Amino acid sequence: MKYFVNDSCIGCGLCAMDCPEVFEMTDAGLAIASEGEVSDEVLDAAVQAQSGCPVDAIENVD
């Protein structure tokens, strides 16, 4: 599974705190997701980050 952070991101940083292996904050203060497949080891944290996003800015990418 892959993730994408859309333009709804408000830069709260919750995703990067929950799953820094997948999400990081840019210099502009917004989140981005790594482009690679999410490993099984961090999948639960990535799912938690997605469900915890207050503006639903994190999408699954096939």
PyMOL Python script that loads the backbone (N, CA, C, O; Angstrom):
from pymol import cmd

cmd.read_pdbstr("""\
ATOM      1  N   MET A   1       0.835  -1.167   0.000  1.00  0.00           N
ATOM      2  CA  MET A   1       0.000   0.000   0.000  1.00  0.00           C
ATOM      3  C   MET A   1       0.886   1.238   0.000  1.00  0.00           C
ATOM      4  O   MET A   1       1.963   1.249   0.597  1.00  0.00           O
ATOM      5  N   LYS A   2       0.417   2.278  -0.678  1.00  0.00           N
ATOM      6  CA  LYS A   2       1.091   3.566  -0.713  1.00  0.00           C
ATOM      7  C   LYS A   2       0.123   4.626  -0.227  1.00  0.00           C
ATOM      8  O   LYS A   2      -1.093   4.433  -0.245  1.00  0.00           O
ATOM      9  N   TYR A   3       0.672   5.739   0.206  1.00  0.00           N
ATOM     10  CA  TYR A   3      -0.142   6.851   0.684  1.00  0.00           C
ATOM     11  C   TYR A   3       0.203   8.120  -0.065  1.00  0.00           C
ATOM     12  O   TYR A   3       1.297   8.262  -0.613  1.00  0.00           O
ATOM     13  N   PHE A   4      -0.760   9.052  -0.080  1.00  0.00           N
ATOM     14  CA  PHE A   4      -0.599  10.359  -0.703  1.00  0.00           C
ATOM     15  C   PHE A   4      -1.242  11.387   0.214  1.00  0.00           C
ATOM     16  O   PHE A   4      -2.334  11.159   0.735  1.00  0.00           O
ATOM     17  N   VAL A   5      -0.572  12.515   0.415  1.00  0.00           N
ATOM     18  CA  VAL A   5      -1.138  13.613   1.198  1.00  0.00           C
ATOM     19  C   VAL A   5      -1.653  14.657   0.215  1.00  0.00           C
ATOM     20  O   VAL A   5      -0.887  15.217  -0.569  1.00  0.00           O
ATOM     21  N   ASN A   6      -2.961  14.912   0.263  1.00  0.00           N
ATOM     22  CA  ASN A   6      -3.560  15.833  -0.707  1.00  0.00           C
ATOM     23  C   ASN A   6      -3.469  17.294  -0.228  1.00  0.00           C
ATOM     24  O   ASN A   6      -2.891  17.579   0.821  1.00  0.00           O
ATOM     25  N   ASP A   7      -4.042  18.198  -1.008  1.00  0.00           N
ATOM     26  CA  ASP A   7      -3.959  19.635  -0.747  1.00  0.00           C
ATOM     27  C   ASP A   7      -4.749  20.095   0.470  1.00  0.00           C
ATOM     28  O   ASP A   7      -4.694  21.273   0.824  1.00  0.00           O
ATOM     29  N   SER A   8      -5.474  19.204   1.111  1.00  0.00           N
ATOM     30  CA  SER A   8      -6.227  19.572   2.308  1.00  0.00           C
ATOM     31  C   SER A   8      -5.340  19.673   3.543  1.00  0.00           C
ATOM     32  O   SER A   8      -5.779  20.160   4.585  1.00  0.00           O
ATOM     33  N   CYS A   9      -4.100  19.217   3.432  1.00  0.00           N
ATOM     34  CA  CYS A   9      -3.176  19.201   4.571  1.00  0.00           C
ATOM     35  C   CYS A   9      -3.063  20.591   5.185  1.00  0.00           C
ATOM     36  O   CYS A   9      -2.879  21.581   4.477  1.00  0.00           O
ATOM     37  N   ILE A  10      -3.177  20.654   6.520  1.00  0.00           N
ATOM     38  CA  ILE A  10      -3.047  21.916   7.245  1.00  0.00           C
ATOM     39  C   ILE A  10      -1.711  22.001   7.990  1.00  0.00           C
ATOM     40  O   ILE A  10      -1.443  22.989   8.672  1.00  0.00           O
ATOM     41  N   GLY A  11      -0.885  20.979   7.861  1.00  0.00           N
ATOM     42  CA  GLY A  11       0.438  21.012   8.469  1.00  0.00           C
ATOM     43  C   GLY A  11       0.466  20.790   9.965  1.00  0.00           C
ATOM     44  O   GLY A  11       1.357  21.301  10.643  1.00  0.00           O
ATOM     45  N   CYS A  12      -0.480  20.047  10.494  1.00  0.00           N
ATOM     46  CA  CYS A  12      -0.535  19.832  11.942  1.00  0.00           C
ATOM     47  C   CYS A  12       0.593  18.927  12.440  1.00  0.00           C
ATOM     48  O   CYS A  12       0.994  19.021  13.600  1.00  0.00           O
ATOM     49  N   GLY A  13       1.106  18.050  11.570  1.00  0.00           N
ATOM     50  CA  GLY A  13       2.227  17.192  11.923  1.00  0.00           C
ATOM     51  C   GLY A  13       1.884  15.904  12.629  1.00  0.00           C
ATOM     52  O   GLY A  13       2.786  15.149  12.993  1.00  0.00           O
ATOM     53  N   LEU A  14       0.604  15.625  12.837  1.00  0.00           N
ATOM     54  CA  LEU A  14       0.223  14.394  13.532  1.00  0.00           C
ATOM     55  C   LEU A  14       0.679  13.147  12.795  1.00  0.00           C
ATOM     56  O   LEU A  14       1.136  12.191  13.422  1.00  0.00           O
ATOM     57  N   CYS A  15       0.565  13.141  11.486  1.00  0.00           N
ATOM     58  CA  CYS A  15       0.956  11.961  10.718  1.00  0.00           C
ATOM     59  C   CYS A  15       2.451  11.683  10.853  1.00  0.00           C
ATOM     60  O   CYS A  15       2.866  10.533  10.996  1.00  0.00           O
ATOM     61  N   ALA A  16       3.251  12.738  10.806  1.00  0.00           N
ATOM     62  CA  ALA A  16       4.699  12.580  10.930  1.00  0.00           C
ATOM     63  C   ALA A  16       5.091  12.112  12.330  1.00  0.00           C
ATOM     64  O   ALA A  16       6.091  11.413  12.489  1.00  0.00           O
ATOM     65  N   MET A  17       4.318  12.488  13.341  1.00  0.00           N
ATOM     66  CA  MET A  17       4.578  12.014  14.700  1.00  0.00           C
ATOM     67  C   MET A  17       4.159  10.556  14.851  1.00  0.00           C
ATOM     68  O   MET A  17       4.853   9.771  15.497  1.00  0.00           O
ATOM     69  N   ASP A  18       3.016  10.192  14.253  1.00  0.00           N
ATOM     70  CA  ASP A  18       2.508   8.816  14.364  1.00  0.00           C
ATOM     71  C   ASP A  18       3.319   7.827  13.548  1.00  0.00           C
ATOM     72  O   ASP A  18       3.517   6.689  13.974  1.00  0.00           O
ATOM     73  N   CYS A  19       3.793   8.244  12.375  1.00  0.00           N
ATOM     74  CA  CYS A  19       4.484   7.320  11.478  1.00  0.00           C
ATOM     75  C   CYS A  19       5.571   8.050  10.683  1.00  0.00           C
ATOM     76  O   CYS A  19       5.404   8.309   9.491  1.00  0.00           O
ATOM     77  N   PRO A  20       6.680   8.378  11.343  1.00  0.00           N
ATOM     78  CA  PRO A  20       7.746   9.105  10.647  1.00  0.00           C
ATOM     79  C   PRO A  20       8.429   8.301   9.549  1.00  0.00           C
ATOM     80  O   PRO A  20       9.137   8.866   8.715  1.00  0.00           O
ATOM     81  N   GLU A  21       8.223   6.991   9.542  1.00  0.00           N
ATOM     82  CA  GLU A  21       8.787   6.156   8.487  1.00  0.00           C
ATOM     83  C   GLU A  21       8.106   6.401   7.139  1.00  0.00           C
ATOM     84  O   GLU A  21       8.682   6.118   6.089  1.00  0.00           O
ATOM     85  N   VAL A  22       6.877   6.930   7.171  1.00  0.00           N
ATOM     86  CA  VAL A  22       6.103   7.142   5.943  1.00  0.00           C
ATOM     87  C   VAL A  22       5.851   8.624   5.678  1.00  0.00           C
ATOM     88  O   VAL A  22       5.889   9.061   4.528  1.00  0.00           O
ATOM     89  N   PHE A  23       5.592   9.402   6.731  1.00  0.00           N
ATOM     90  CA  PHE A  23       5.213  10.809   6.569  1.00  0.00           C
ATOM     91  C   PHE A  23       6.281  11.732   7.132  1.00  0.00           C
ATOM     92  O   PHE A  23       6.881  11.453   8.169  1.00  0.00           O
ATOM     93  N   GLU A  24       6.508  12.836   6.432  1.00  0.00           N
ATOM     94  CA  GLU A  24       7.442  13.845   6.923  1.00  0.00           C
ATOM     95  C   GLU A  24       6.900  15.219   6.592  1.00  0.00           C
ATOM     96  O   GLU A  24       6.053  15.383   5.714  1.00  0.00           O
ATOM     97  N   MET A  25       7.407  16.198   7.312  1.00  0.00           N
ATOM     98  CA  MET A  25       6.997  17.573   7.093  1.00  0.00           C
ATOM     99  C   MET A  25       8.006  18.254   6.174  1.00  0.00           C
ATOM    100  O   MET A  25       9.214  18.070   6.327  1.00  0.00           O
ATOM    101  N   THR A  26       7.514  19.030   5.232  1.00  0.00           N
ATOM    102  CA  THR A  26       8.371  19.751   4.306  1.00  0.00           C
ATOM    103  C   THR A  26       8.795  21.089   4.925  1.00  0.00           C
ATOM    104  O   THR A  26       8.291  21.484   5.976  1.00  0.00           O
ATOM    105  N   ASP A  27       9.714  21.768   4.268  1.00  0.00           N
ATOM    106  CA  ASP A  27      10.128  23.098   4.715  1.00  0.00           C
ATOM    107  C   ASP A  27       8.968  24.088   4.666  1.00  0.00           C
ATOM    108  O   ASP A  27       8.968  25.092   5.378  1.00  0.00           O
ATOM    109  N   ALA A  28       7.975  23.796   3.817  1.00  0.00           N
ATOM    110  CA  ALA A  28       6.795  24.652   3.706  1.00  0.00           C
ATOM    111  C   ALA A  28       5.794  24.392   4.825  1.00  0.00           C
ATOM    112  O   ALA A  28       4.781  25.084   4.927  1.00  0.00           O
ATOM    113  N   GLY A  29       6.074  23.391   5.669  1.00  0.00           N
ATOM    114  CA  GLY A  29       5.200  23.103   6.799  1.00  0.00           C
ATOM    115  C   GLY A  29       4.049  22.169   6.501  1.00  0.00           C
ATOM    116  O   GLY A  29       3.117  22.062   7.299  1.00  0.00           O
ATOM    117  N   LEU A  30       4.095  21.494   5.374  1.00  0.00           N
ATOM    118  CA  LEU A  30       3.042  20.551   5.010  1.00  0.00           C
ATOM    119  C   LEU A  30       3.614  19.141   4.985  1.00  0.00           C
ATOM    120  O   LEU A  30       4.821  18.952   4.837  1.00  0.00           O
ATOM    121  N   ALA A  31       2.737  18.157   5.132  1.00  0.00           N
ATOM    122  CA  ALA A  31       3.170  16.760   5.147  1.00  0.00           C
ATOM    123  C   ALA A  31       3.273  16.203   3.736  1.00  0.00           C
ATOM    124  O   ALA A  31       2.545  16.606   2.829  1.00  0.00           O
ATOM    125  N   ILE A  32       4.198  15.264   3.579  1.00  0.00           N
ATOM    126  CA  ILE A  32       4.290  14.465   2.358  1.00  0.00           C
ATOM    127  C   ILE A  32       4.467  13.014   2.786  1.00  0.00           C
ATOM    128  O   ILE A  32       4.916  12.724   3.895  1.00  0.00           O
ATOM    129  N   ALA A  33       4.106  12.119   1.891  1.00  0.00           N
ATOM    130  CA  ALA A  33       4.259  10.683   2.147  1.00  0.00           C
ATOM    131  C   ALA A  33       5.374  10.148   1.264  1.00  0.00           C
ATOM    132  O   ALA A  33       5.583  10.626   0.149  1.00  0.00           O
ATOM    133  N   SER A  34       6.089   9.149   1.773  1.00  0.00           N
ATOM    134  CA  SER A  34       7.117   8.513   0.957  1.00  0.00           C
ATOM    135  C   SER A  34       6.459   7.875  -0.256  1.00  0.00           C
ATOM    136  O   SER A  34       5.291   7.490  -0.206  1.00  0.00           O
ATOM    137  N   GLU A  35       7.201   7.766  -1.331  1.00  0.00           N
ATOM    138  CA  GLU A  35       6.636   7.257  -2.582  1.00  0.00           C
ATOM    139  C   GLU A  35       6.620   5.747  -2.660  1.00  0.00           C
ATOM    140  O   GLU A  35       5.924   5.184  -3.505  1.00  0.00           O
ATOM    141  N   GLY A  36       7.362   5.082  -1.807  1.00  0.00           N
ATOM    142  CA  GLY A  36       7.440   3.632  -1.870  1.00  0.00           C
ATOM    143  C   GLY A  36       6.300   2.933  -1.150  1.00  0.00           C
ATOM    144  O   GLY A  36       5.469   3.555  -0.489  1.00  0.00           O
ATOM    145  N   GLU A  37       6.294   1.637  -1.301  1.00  0.00           N
ATOM    146  CA  GLU A  37       5.314   0.811  -0.607  1.00  0.00           C
ATOM    147  C   GLU A  37       5.575   0.861   0.897  1.00  0.00           C
ATOM    148  O   GLU A  37       6.725   0.870   1.335  1.00  0.00           O
ATOM    149  N   VAL A  38       4.508   0.891   1.675  1.00  0.00           N
ATOM    150  CA  VAL A  38       4.621   0.886   3.130  1.00  0.00           C
ATOM    151  C   VAL A  38       4.861  -0.551   3.579  1.00  0.00           C
ATOM    152  O   VAL A  38       4.113  -1.459   3.217  1.00  0.00           O
ATOM    153  N   SER A  39       5.904  -0.742   4.364  1.00  0.00           N
ATOM    154  CA  SER A  39       6.246  -2.091   4.819  1.00  0.00           C
ATOM    155  C   SER A  39       5.260  -2.567   5.884  1.00  0.00           C
ATOM    156  O   SER A  39       4.608  -1.765   6.553  1.00  0.00           O
ATOM    157  N   ASP A  40       5.167  -3.866   6.023  1.00  0.00           N
ATOM    158  CA  ASP A  40       4.265  -4.457   7.014  1.00  0.00           C
ATOM    159  C   ASP A  40       4.606  -4.011   8.426  1.00  0.00           C
ATOM    160  O   ASP A  40       3.724  -3.923   9.280  1.00  0.00           O
ATOM    161  N   GLU A  41       5.889  -3.726   8.681  1.00  0.00           N
ATOM    162  CA  GLU A  41       6.327  -3.337  10.013  1.00  0.00           C
ATOM    163  C   GLU A  41       5.730  -2.012  10.475  1.00  0.00           C
ATOM    164  O   GLU A  41       5.538  -1.811  11.674  1.00  0.00           O
ATOM    165  N   VAL A  42       5.436  -1.115   9.557  1.00  0.00           N
ATOM    166  CA  VAL A  42       4.906   0.200   9.929  1.00  0.00           C
ATOM    167  C   VAL A  42       3.483   0.433   9.420  1.00  0.00           C
ATOM    168  O   VAL A  42       2.959   1.540   9.546  1.00  0.00           O
ATOM    169  N   LEU A  43       2.859  -0.584   8.855  1.00  0.00           N
ATOM    170  CA  LEU A  43       1.526  -0.419   8.279  1.00  0.00           C
ATOM    171  C   LEU A  43       0.506   0.023   9.318  1.00  0.00           C
ATOM    172  O   LEU A  43      -0.313   0.897   9.036  1.00  0.00           O
ATOM    173  N   ASP A  44       0.537  -0.564  10.516  1.00  0.00           N
ATOM    174  CA  ASP A  44      -0.422  -0.166  11.549  1.00  0.00           C
ATOM    175  C   ASP A  44      -0.266   1.307  11.913  1.00  0.00           C
ATOM    176  O   ASP A  44      -1.260   2.010  12.095  1.00  0.00           O
ATOM    177  N   ALA A  45       0.970   1.775  12.019  1.00  0.00           N
ATOM    178  CA  ALA A  45       1.214   3.182  12.341  1.00  0.00           C
ATOM    179  C   ALA A  45       0.741   4.088  11.204  1.00  0.00           C
ATOM    180  O   ALA A  45       0.213   5.171  11.460  1.00  0.00           O
ATOM    181  N   ALA A  46       0.922   3.662   9.962  1.00  0.00           N
ATOM    182  CA  ALA A  46       0.468   4.451   8.822  1.00  0.00           C
ATOM    183  C   ALA A  46      -1.055   4.539   8.780  1.00  0.00           C
ATOM    184  O   ALA A  46      -1.612   5.592   8.472  1.00  0.00           O
ATOM    185  N   VAL A  47      -1.720   3.442   9.088  1.00  0.00           N
ATOM    186  CA  VAL A  47      -3.185   3.435   9.142  1.00  0.00           C
ATOM    187  C   VAL A  47      -3.663   4.357  10.256  1.00  0.00           C
ATOM    188  O   VAL A  47      -4.635   5.091  10.079  1.00  0.00           O
ATOM    189  N   GLN A  48      -2.993   4.325  11.391  1.00  0.00           N
ATOM    190  CA  GLN A  48      -3.342   5.204  12.504  1.00  0.00           C
ATOM    191  C   GLN A  48      -3.148   6.668  12.121  1.00  0.00           C
ATOM    192  O   GLN A  48      -3.973   7.517  12.459  1.00  0.00           O
ATOM    193  N   ALA A  49      -2.059   6.959  11.419  1.00  0.00           N
ATOM    194  CA  ALA A  49      -1.810   8.327  10.966  1.00  0.00           C
ATOM    195  C   ALA A  49      -2.913   8.796  10.029  1.00  0.00           C
ATOM    196  O   ALA A  49      -3.380   9.931  10.129  1.00  0.00           O
ATOM    197  N   GLN A  50      -3.328   7.924   9.121  1.00  0.00           N
ATOM    198  CA  GLN A  50      -4.396   8.289   8.186  1.00  0.00           C
ATOM    199  C   GLN A  50      -5.706   8.538   8.920  1.00  0.00           C
ATOM    200  O   GLN A  50      -6.386   9.531   8.658  1.00  0.00           O
ATOM    201  N   SER A  51      -6.061   7.657   9.827  1.00  0.00           N
ATOM    202  CA  SER A  51      -7.339   7.809  10.533  1.00  0.00           C
ATOM    203  C   SER A  51      -7.310   8.994  11.497  1.00  0.00           C
ATOM    204  O   SER A  51      -8.362   9.535  11.840  1.00  0.00           O
ATOM    205  N   GLY A  52      -6.117   9.404  11.939  1.00  0.00           N
ATOM    206  CA  GLY A  52      -6.011  10.519  12.865  1.00  0.00           C
ATOM    207  C   GLY A  52      -5.907  11.878  12.211  1.00  0.00           C
ATOM    208  O   GLY A  52      -5.907  12.897  12.901  1.00  0.00           O
ATOM    209  N   CYS A  53      -5.818  11.912  10.898  1.00  0.00           N
ATOM    210  CA  CYS A  53      -5.702  13.190  10.200  1.00  0.00           C
ATOM    211  C   CYS A  53      -6.990  13.997  10.391  1.00  0.00           C
ATOM    212  O   CYS A  53      -8.067  13.530  10.023  1.00  0.00           O
ATOM    213  N   PRO A  54      -6.891  15.203  10.962  1.00  0.00           N
ATOM    214  CA  PRO A  54      -8.117  15.961  11.259  1.00  0.00           C
ATOM    215  C   PRO A  54      -8.847  16.506  10.031  1.00  0.00           C
ATOM    216  O   PRO A  54     -10.003  16.915  10.130  1.00  0.00           O
ATOM    217  N   VAL A  55      -8.184  16.513   8.884  1.00  0.00           N
ATOM    218  CA  VAL A  55      -8.835  17.034   7.669  1.00  0.00           C
ATOM    219  C   VAL A  55      -8.908  15.986   6.561  1.00  0.00           C
ATOM    220  O   VAL A  55      -9.183  16.322   5.409  1.00  0.00           O
ATOM    221  N   ASP A  56      -8.666  14.734   6.895  1.00  0.00           N
ATOM    222  CA  ASP A  56      -8.741  13.629   5.920  1.00  0.00           C
ATOM    223  C   ASP A  56      -7.886  13.905   4.678  1.00  0.00           C
ATOM    224  O   ASP A  56      -8.334  13.703   3.550  1.00  0.00           O
ATOM    225  N   ALA A  57      -6.657  14.368   4.898  1.00  0.00           N
ATOM    226  CA  ALA A  57      -5.775  14.716   3.778  1.00  0.00           C
ATOM    227  C   ALA A  57      -4.956  13.531   3.284  1.00  0.00           C
ATOM    228  O   ALA A  57      -4.273  13.642   2.266  1.00  0.00           O
ATOM    229  N   ILE A  58      -5.008  12.388   3.989  1.00  0.00           N
ATOM    230  CA  ILE A  58      -4.191  11.241   3.610  1.00  0.00           C
ATOM    231  C   ILE A  58      -5.046  10.242   2.848  1.00  0.00           C
ATOM    232  O   ILE A  58      -6.079   9.783   3.335  1.00  0.00           O
ATOM    233  N   GLU A  59      -4.594   9.915   1.644  1.00  0.00           N
ATOM    234  CA  GLU A  59      -5.331   8.985   0.777  1.00  0.00           C
ATOM    235  C   GLU A  59      -4.499   7.738   0.519  1.00  0.00           C
ATOM    236  O   GLU A  59      -3.269   7.785   0.527  1.00  0.00           O
ATOM    237  N   ASN A  60      -5.183   6.624   0.292  1.00  0.00           N
ATOM    238  CA  ASN A  60      -4.523   5.405  -0.158  1.00  0.00           C
ATOM    239  C   ASN A  60      -4.332   5.482  -1.655  1.00  0.00           C
ATOM    240  O   ASN A  60      -5.196   5.974  -2.381  1.00  0.00           O
ATOM    241  N   VAL A  61      -3.190   4.991  -2.113  1.00  0.00           N
ATOM    242  CA  VAL A  61      -2.885   4.960  -3.537  1.00  0.00           C
ATOM    243  C   VAL A  61      -2.622   3.498  -3.907  1.00  0.00           C
ATOM    244  O   VAL A  61      -1.847   2.812  -3.240  1.00  0.00           O
ATOM    245  N   ASP A  62      -3.261   3.039  -4.954  1.00  0.00           N
ATOM    246  CA  ASP A  62      -3.055   1.653  -5.406  1.00  0.00           C
ATOM    247  C   ASP A  62      -1.809   1.508  -6.222  1.00  0.00           C
ATOM    248  O   ASP A  62      -1.494   0.408  -6.677  1.00  0.00           O
TER     249      ASP A  62
END
""", "prot")
cmd.dss("prot")
cmd.show_as("cartoon", "prot")
cmd.util.cbc("prot")
cmd.orient("prot")
